[in-house]
Amino acid sequence: MNPSATVHFCQNCGPLDFGPLREELTATGLADAVSIVERGCMNGCASPVSMAMQGPGRAIYFFNGVDPAADAEDIVATLHAYLAAPDGWIEDAQPCGRLRFCLVGRVPALSC
């Protein structure tokens, strides 16, 4: 089974341009492994745009201050690190670029 992830964006922070992010996902071979979804308010209103990453058996990451178009390259780099990391727990965030400074929190994967 291929690793997969869902990237959630706060739809209340919009309108959002996902074109560059979808292009970057396709160019790096992640288009089939990653879903992009808009959700209701994610309670990060003080520093929009809110974004979360999650995947089956993986940690959940929550970011604020993300621009899905301007940060497309860093989002995809973070997704590569996320999908390559055991349980989604990224140990070295340097490849994540600017996103490492936007991280608000991470929650370990549930072990149910």
C-alpha positions in Angstrom: 0.0 0.0 0.0 1.3 3.5 -0.9 1.5 6.0 1.9 -1.2 8.6 1.7 -2.1 11.9 3.3 -4.9 14.4 3.4 -4.1 18.1 3.6 -6.9 20.1 5.1 -7.3 23.9 4.5 -9.6 26.2 6.3 -12.2 27.3 3.8 -13.1 30.4 5.9 -9.6 31.7 5.2 -10.3 31.8 1.5 -10.8 32.1 -1.3 -7.7 29.8 -1.8 -5.8 29.1 -5.0 -4.8 25.4 -5.1 -3.5 25.4 -8.7 0.2 25.8 -7.8 0.0 23.2 -5.1 -1.8 20.6 -7.4 0.9 21.3 -10.1 3.7 20.7 -7.6 2.1 17.5 -6.3 1.8 16.3 -9.9 5.4 17.3 -10.8 6.8 15.5 -7.7 4.7 12.3 -8.1 2.5 12.8 -5.1 -0.8 13.7 -6.8 -2.2 10.2 -6.3 -1.1 9.9 -2.7 -2.3 13.3 -1.4 -5.9 14.7 -1.1 -6.5 18.4 -0.7 -9.7 19.2 1.2 -11.3 22.4 2.4 -12.9 22.3 5.8 -14.9 24.7 8.0 -13.2 27.0 10.5 -10.0 25.4 11.9 -9.7 28.0 14.7 -6.5 29.6 13.5 -8.1 32.9 12.7 -5.3 35.0 14.2 -2.9 33.8 11.5 -4.6 32.5 8.4 -4.4 30.3 6.4 -4.8 27.2 8.7 -3.6 23.9 7.3 -3.5 20.4 8.8 -1.8 17.2 7.5 -3.0 13.7 8.5 -2.7 10.2 7.3 -3.7 6.7 8.4 -1.4 5.7 11.3 0.4 9.0 11.1 0.9 12.0 13.3 -1.3 15.0 12.7 0.4 18.4 12.0 -1.3 21.8 12.3 0.0 24.9 10.7 -1.0 28.6 10.6 0.1 31.4 8.3 0.3 29.1 5.2 -0.4 30.3 1.6 -1.3 27.2 -0.5 -0.1 28.9 -3.7 3.0 30.7 -2.5 4.1 27.9 -0.2 3.3 25.1 -2.6 6.9 23.9 -2.9 7.4 23.9 0.9 4.0 22.1 1.5 5.1 19.4 -1.0 8.6 19.1 0.6 6.9 18.7 4.0 4.5 16.0 2.6 7.5 14.1 1.2 9.2 14.2 4.7 5.8 13.3 6.3 5.2 10.3 4.1 8.8 9.1 4.4 8.8 9.3 8.2 7.8 6.4 10.4 4.3 7.2 11.8 4.5 10.6 10.1 6.8 11.9 12.9 9.2 14.3 11.1 12.5 14.4 13.0 14.4 17.0 10.8 12.2 19.8 9.6 14.8 21.7 7.6 13.6 20.3 4.3 10.2 21.8 5.1 11.4 25.3 4.4 9.2 28.1 5.7 6.6 25.7 7.0 8.8 24.7 9.9 8.1 28.2 11.3 4.4 27.9 10.7 4.0 24.7 12.7 1.6 25.2 15.7 1.5 21.6 16.9 1.7 17.9 16.1 -0.2 15.0 17.7 1.2 11.5 17.7 -0.6 8.8 15.7 -3.4 7.0 17.5 -2.5 3.5 18.5 -5.9 1.9 18.4 
